[in-house]
Amino acid sequence: MNAEIIAVGSELLLGQIVNSNAQFLSKQLAEIGVNVYYHTVVGDNPHRLTEVIKVAQSRSNLIVFTGGLGPTKDDLTKETIAKLLNRKLVSDSYALESIEQYFARVNRMMTENNKKQALVLEGSTILQNDHGMAPGMALEIEEITYMLFPGPPKELNPMFLSYGKSFLLNQLGFVEQIESRVLRFFGIGESQLETDLVDLIDQQTNPTIAPLAADGEVTLRLTAKHQSSEQSKKLLDDIEAKITERVGPYLYGYGNSSLVVEAISKLKENDLKVASAESLTGGLFSEMLTNEAGASKVFSGTVVCYSNEVKRNVLQVNQDILLKEGSVSESCAKALAENVQRLMGADIGISFTGVAGPEELEGKSVGTVYIGLAIKNKPTKVISLKLAGTRSGIRTRAVKYGFFQILKELG
């Protein structure tokens, strides 16, 4: 099946609510091997909805509708579909009885327009609404399957899981297993990653490879389809092996993980604690670290050394370094990392100094960053970076580079 999801509701176009139904349905359909190729949103207008349906009929054999099944005049989804398909709307006795019982239960008068919610397309399979009034429905006409669901997610989600999914499985006859895997990369841009993998991306069929850049990171979503779940996973393993052969050093995690989560895991694994000296980042490293559960087991503390006085008097950076080389320098980053590691009795000291902007500092351009990394019984390293972006973006990316360097050093 090739599916299209049509969300009906002017409130979606006005930005008053988010179209979470499309996301939910796409995920559910993918799990049973249905390809979702189009998402469409249309307002509460019968003419525009009719035009959208005609387009969908030309390119999809499963059309899923959400919204427009309510009692008011602007709820016109099933009326529009009935007219287009030349089908009658008939009252479903079970749905009508449920609606009447609801109003009796809450001691409210049932108005005539509420009966409209019990109307269904003649000949359709009824999808019971256990959490609302309007039932869903499904029918096949001329090799196109139409499925109608109410708009509220609290009604749609259980209706699909309880009734809609089984209807589709019967239609399919068998289930293709779709497996997805997200690979997370740092330290390589989206364009460079794509260049390194261009032949694999160009030749993709099954599995597919979808790159996505976000906040200084790049992810690859690998998706494989097979009737056997084990074979789907093998397809993913094979393509991942080809990818990591080329860009493996930048791969740091999978799924919904993050650099900070992976760094905490690696620190716990090695029974190590880290301390930070933060000039450029102003405490952002420690904030990101302590936002995660379990940080207390791997974090000794931080010193926000924004001024040279704190660098000198608290973290004991030699005055000659500050006068001759400046606070934004490799030597200062090295001293900060070594001293915070020693003073706090940590296994690892990490430091951040640089220029976030908007103006240059000490003759250094905006985006100049030095990260010091002092690990007990290892030579201290200083990473020099040239970052671009906003003040906030430079600080955030510097912190991410810090976590990435910890991961690299700990293997």
N, C-alpha and C positions, 0 to 999 in steps of 0.2 A: 504494500500500500504506500502511496505517496500522498501525504496529508497536507492540509492547509487549515490553519486555525483562524477563524474570523471572530473577533471580539466586537460586540455591538454595544455602543453606549457613548453618548456625547461627553459624559463625564471623563472618559478616558482621553478623548481628544483635548479636553480643556485642562488636562493635567491634574484633575481633582483627586484621582485615584491612580494607582499603579496597576499595570496589566500583569499581575502575578499569576493569573489563570493560565496565560500562554506559557509561562515558564514551567509551571507545574505539569501541564498537559504534554509539553514537548519532552520533558524528562520521562514521564510515564510512557509515552508512545515509543520513545527510543528504546526503552527497556524491553519492549516486546517486538522490536524489529520494524517499526513503522517509521518511514522517513518523513520528517516534517521539513518541507521546503519553503513554506511561506507563512508569515504572520501578517494579518491584516486587521486594522482597526477602522471601524466605520461608525458614524453617528446614528442617532435615532431618526433615520429618514428612509422611508420605504423605497424611494427611487434609487438612492445611492446604494442601499443594501442590495437591491436587485442587480445593479450593475456589478457589484463586487462578487455576488454569487455566480453570475454568468462567466466572469473571468476565472473564478475558481473551478467551475465545471470544465473549462477548457484545458486545465493543467493538473488537476488533482482527482484522485478517485476516493478520497476520504476528506470530507469537509466537516469540520467540527466548529460549532457555534457556541459562544458563551454570551449570556446576557439577553435581556429583552423578553423574558418569559413571565414578567410580573403582571399586576392587575391594571396598571395605568395606561393611558392612551399612547404614551411614547414607548411602551413595551410592545414591539410589533414584529419581533423576529419570526415567530411561527406563522403569523398571518401573512407576512411577505413570502415566506418559503412555500406556504400552502398555495398561494396564488400562482407563484412561478411554476410549481410542480403540478398544478391542477389537481390538488388533493383537498378533500374536505377536512375541516376541523371538527372533531367529535369530542364529546365530554367523556372523560375517563371516570367511571363510577367510584373506583377506589380513591382516586385523588380528590374527587369532590367530597366524598365522605370524610376524608382526613381533614380537609379544610373546614368543613362544618363542625367537626369535633374540636378543632383547635379553637374556634370562636366561642363555642359553648364552654370550653374549659377555662378560657380567660374571661368569660362573662362579658363579651363584647358583641355588638350587633354586626352580623356579616352583611356587607353591602353587595349589591348585585355584581359589581365589577370583579369581586373576588372569585366568582364562578369562572371567570375567564382563565384563571390559572389552571383549571382542570381540563382545559381544551388541549387535545393532542392531534397530531397528524394521523389521519385515518390509515390503518394498516401498519402503524409503527410499533416497534417493541418499546414498551414503557420502562423507563429507568426510574425506579421509585425514589422519592425524595424523603429520606428519613430525618432530615434536619430543616425542613422548610415546607412550603406549600406546592410550588409548581414542579410537576414531574419533568424529568428529562425524557428524551425519546430518540430512537434510532431506526432508520429504515434504509433500504437499498432500492434505488430506481435507476434503471439503465446503467448498471455496473458502477454507479457512484453511491457511496454510503454517506448518509447525512446523520450527524449526531448533534443533538441540541441539549445544552446544559444551562442551568440557571447561572446568574452572574456572581452571587456571593460565594467566595471561596469556601466558607464553612458548609455550604450546601453542595457545591460542585465537587470538591475534593473527595468526600466520602461517597458521593454518587458514582463518580468514575471508578473508584477503587472497588466498590461493592458490586456495581452492575455494569458500568461501561466497559471496563477492562475485559470481563468475561465475554461480553458480547463480541468484542473485537477478536479475542482469541478464537472464538468459534468461527468467525469470518475468515481468519487467517488459515486455520487448519493446522498450522505448525508455528512454532515460535523461533525466530532467529535470535540468538543471544548477542546482545550488544555490550561490549566491554569498553570502558574508557579509562584512560590513565593520563594524569597531568604531571608533566615533568617541569620542575622549577629551576630557572637559571639566574645567575647573577654575575655581573662583571663583563657581560657581552651584550651589545645592543641588538635590537630586533633585526635591523638590516644586516648586521654581520652574521647573526645566527642563520638568517634566511639564505645568505650567500653561501655559507658553509654547507647548508643542507638542500640547496636549490634543486639538485637532481632528484633527491628523495621526495621533495614536495611536488615537483612537476610530474613525477611518475605515480603519485599516490592514487590508489583506488580503494584498496582494503588491506591494511588500515589506512585511514586518512590522518593527515597531520595539519593541525591548525595552530599557527603561532598567534600569541597575544601579548602585547607589551602593556605594563602597568607599573607606574611609580618606580622606575629604575630597574625593574625586573622584567624578565621575559618568561612566558610559559608556553609549553607545547601541549596541546590536547591531542592524544592519540586515541582513535576510535576504531575498533575492529568489530566485524559482524560475522557470525557463523552460527549454524544450528547447534554446535557444541560449544559450551562455555569454555571448556579446556582448550579447544582449538582457537577460540577468540583470544584467550590469554597468551597462547603460543605465538600468534601473529603479533601481539603487542610486544612480547619479549624479543622477537626477532628484529622488529623495527627499532626498538629501544637500543638494542646492541649496536646497530648501525649508527644511530645518532650519537651514542656516548663514545663510540670510537673516534668521532670527529670533534665533539664539543664537550666531552666528559668532564674536563676540569672546571667547567662553569656550572655543572649540575649540582645542586645542593639539597634537593628534597622533592617530595611528591605531594600530589593532592592539594589540600588546603593548608599545608604547613607554611612556615615562614622562617626567615633567617634567624630571628630571635628564638623561636621554638626549637629549631635544629641546634642552635648554639647551646641553649640550656641543656638539651638532651646530651650533647657531646661532653659538656662540662661535668654533668652528673656521671656519665659513663666513666670518665677519667678521675672522678672524685677531686675536682679542682674548683677553686674559687677565684673570681676575678674582681678587681677593683679598678675604678676609672678616674681619670683626671680630665675634666671637661672644660675647655675654654670656648672653642667655636660652638660646641653643641649645647652648652648651657644646661646640662642635666638631662638631655633628651635620651642619651644612651641608657642611663639608669632608669628613666621613666619607662622606656620600652621594655627593659628587662624586668622591672618589678610589676609591670602590668600582667605578666604571665605567672600562672600558678607554679610553685616550686622554685621561684627565684631565690628565696632565702637560703637554699642549700648550695647555691653557686655564686652568690654575690656578697662581697665584703662591705662595699660602700663606695661612695663617690665624693670627690671634691670638685665643686664648680669653681674653677680658678679663672674667672673672667678678667680679673685685673692682674697686672704684673706684681702688685704687692702680695697677692695671695700665692702666686706662682713662687715668689721669692721667699716669703715668710712662712707659708704653710707647707708648701711642697718642696722647699729648699733648692729651687733652681738657682744655679750660680748666677750672680749678678753680671758677670762678664758675658754669659750667653745672651742675656736679655739686652745688654747694651750693644754688643758687637754684632750679634746675629739676629736678634729680635725674638719676639714671642712667637711669630709665625716663621718657624724654621725647623729644619730637621733636628738640630741639636736640642732645641727646646722640647720637641715632641719626645725625643729619646729620654731626656732627663725626667720629664713628667711621668712617663710610663714606668721607668725604673724606680723612681722615688715613691710613687703611689703604691706600687707593688710591695716595696720594702716597708713603708710606713704603716700600711694596713695589714701586713702579714699575709698577703694574698699569694696565690700561685701565679697569677697573671695580672699584669698591670697594662691598661690600655689608655692611651691619651688621644685627645682631639684638639688640634689647634689649626687656625686658618682664617680665611676671609670670606664671610657669608654675604657681604655687601651691605648697603648698595654702593659703597665707595671702597677704593683700595686702601690697604693698611700696610704701613712700613715698606712702601714701595712694591708690595705684592698685589697682584691683580685679584679681582673678585673670582672666587672659585678655587683659589689655591688652598689646598688642604694637606695637612700632615697628620698621619695616624701612627702613633708609637705603640709597639707591642713587645712587652718585656715578659718573657716566660722563664720561670725559675729553671736554672741550669741550662739555659739556651741563650745564644747571642740575641741582643735586642734588635728588632727590625723596625724600620721606619718606612711607611708607604707614602709616597708622594702622589697626589692626585690633582687633576685639573677638572673641576666639575662646572657644569653650566646649569642655569635655571634661576629660579627665584631664591631669595634668602632662605625661606623655609625649605624649599626643595634641596638646596645644597646641604643644609644641616641634616635633613632626613637621609639623604643618600650617603653622607659621610658616616652616619651611624650604621647604616646597612653594610657599608664597606667594612666597618669595624667588626661586625658580627661575622661577615664572610671571611675575614682574615683569621679570626679565631677558629672557624671551622677548618680552614685550609691547614693551619698549623697543627691542629689536633687530628688531622687525617680524615 
